[in-house]
Amino acid sequence: MRMSAAITIFLLLFFLFMSSTSLAQHKYNSHRLTESDKPFSPKLALQIDPPGEKIVIVDPNIHEWGAYDSNGELLHAGIATAGSDWCRDLHRRCHTKVGTFRVYSLGDRSCVSRKFPLGRGGAPMPYCMYFNGGQALHGSPSSHVVRGNISHGCVRLHVEDAKWLRFNFVEEGTEVIIKPY
């Protein structure tokens, strides 16, 4: 009797956990982002002119990114760390290239840099989404995702944001707009 009660409680708790996890993961797929849904208060517009396709906008001036649907509604947003004004190891500016690009390659959580750190590569870039040469949107540890531009040219996002973008929004061909610094 004790064993079946324990199993019943375990199954009940398991199904409750799975239900709440599924709802949390489905949150941004099921409805539009509203003021009360935002994990932080973005400076990005909740609505832009309808682009006719889904797009990702990165604004290095306000250090934010946003995923907009084809109607121009902001679905998900977060902090973005773009390329630095100066990279000491390269002895030059490392800005993320400004312009409109298309994602051409998608990675998973095991994605790593081929170039950095200099001389050996291997810097983690989970859920990388390459859009311009070696520049990509990718996850980074929270301590490396700041409201400042300190990267070598990639756009650093919180790992969970990069994972959401990679598996719920971005496909090969998705437009990425990097706004001017």
N, C-alpha and C positions, 0 to 999 in steps of 0.2 A: 504494500500500500504506500509506504514512504517513497519507494522508487518511482512509482507512477505519478505521485504528487510532485516530486522533484522534476520529472520529465515534463509534466504539464506546465509547471512554472517556467522552466527553461524555454519551452516552445513559445509560451505566451510572451515572455520577455524578448525572445529572438524575433518574433513576428512584429512586435511593437517597434523594436529597434530598426528592423528592415523597412517598415512602413515610414518611419520618420526620416530615415536616410534617403529613401527613394523620393520622398516629397521635397527634401532639401535639395537634392541633386536635380530635380525636375523643375524647381522654382523658376529658373530663367527660361526654360523651354515652354512653360505653360502660360505665362502672361508677361506683359510689358513691365519694364522697370519703372517703379514709381518712387516718389520721395521716401516713402516709408520702407521700401525694399532695399535701398542703397546701403551697401556695407560701409560707405563713407560718403561724404558730400562732394560729389564731383563738380568741377567748374565747367565741364563740358555741357553742351546743350542737350536737353532731354529729347529734342526734336530738331532735325535739320531738313533742308529741302530734300524731297525723296530722290535718292540716287538711282533708283531703278534696279539695284542689286545690293546685296549685303556688303558692307565695307567695315574696315577697321581704320580708325583715325588715331594717330599718335600726335600729341602736341608737346614738343620738348619745352615750350615756355612755361606751361603749367604742370608738366610732368605727369600727364595722364594719357590713358588710352580709352577708347570707347568702341564697342561693337554695335553697329547700326544695321537694322534690317532694311529691306528694299524700300520701305515706306518712310525711312528716315527716323525711326524711333530707336532710342538708345535702349539696348537690351541688357548690357553688362558693361561695367567700367571699372577702372582701377588705376593705381599708381604705375607710372612708366618712367624708367630711368634710361635716357637716351645717351648718345655719344658725347664724350667730354670735349671741352674747349682745348684741352692739352693732355696728351698722354706722355708721361715722362719716359716710359720705356721705348716709345716709338719716336720721341722728339718731334712731335707734330700734333696738329689738331686731329681729333677722331670723331667728328660729328657724324651722326647718322645721316645718310644722304637724304636731302629734302626732295619730295616729289611723289608721284603716283606710281605704284608698283603692283605686281601680282605675285602671290605666293606660288613658288614653283617646286618646293620640296617640304615634306612634312616628316617630323621625327617623333619618337616616343620618349619615355622618361630616361632612356639610356643615351640620349643625344649628347655629344661632347664636341668641344671646339677642336679643330685641326690645327689652329694657330696659337691659341693662348692657353696657358702662359707661354710667352715667347720661347722658342727653342724646343719645346716638347709637346705643346698642346695638351688636351685632356681636361680643360675646364668644363665642368658640368653645364649643360644647356638643356635641361629637361623640356620636353614637348616643343622642340624647336620648329619654327615655321619660317623658312628662308624666303626672302622677298627681293633682295638685291645683292648679288654676289655672295660674299660671306656674311652679310648682315641678315639677322633673323630676329623675330619676336621669340622670346624663350623665358622659361622660368629661372629664377635665381633665389638663393636663400634670402629671407626677409631683410637681413642686415645689408644686402647688396641692392635692394630695391628701395630707393630713397627719392624724395622730392628734390632731385638734383640730377645733373647729367654727368655721369662718372664712368660710363662704359667705354669700350674700345670701338663702339659703333653699332653694336646690337641694341635692341630694345629689351631691357630686363623687366620682367613682370613677376609678381608673386607666383609661386609654383602652382597654386590652385587656380589662379586666373589663367595661366598659360595652358593648364590641363583643360579647363573649361573651353577656352578658345579652340584648342587643337581638336577636341573630340565633339564639341557641340556647335561650332560655328564655322571655323576656317576649313576650306577645301583647297586643293590646288586650283589656282586661278582667282581666289578671293582677292579683291582689291585692298591694298594697304596704302593709306595716305600719310606721309610724314610731313607735318606742317613746318613752316620756317621757324628757325630759332629766333 
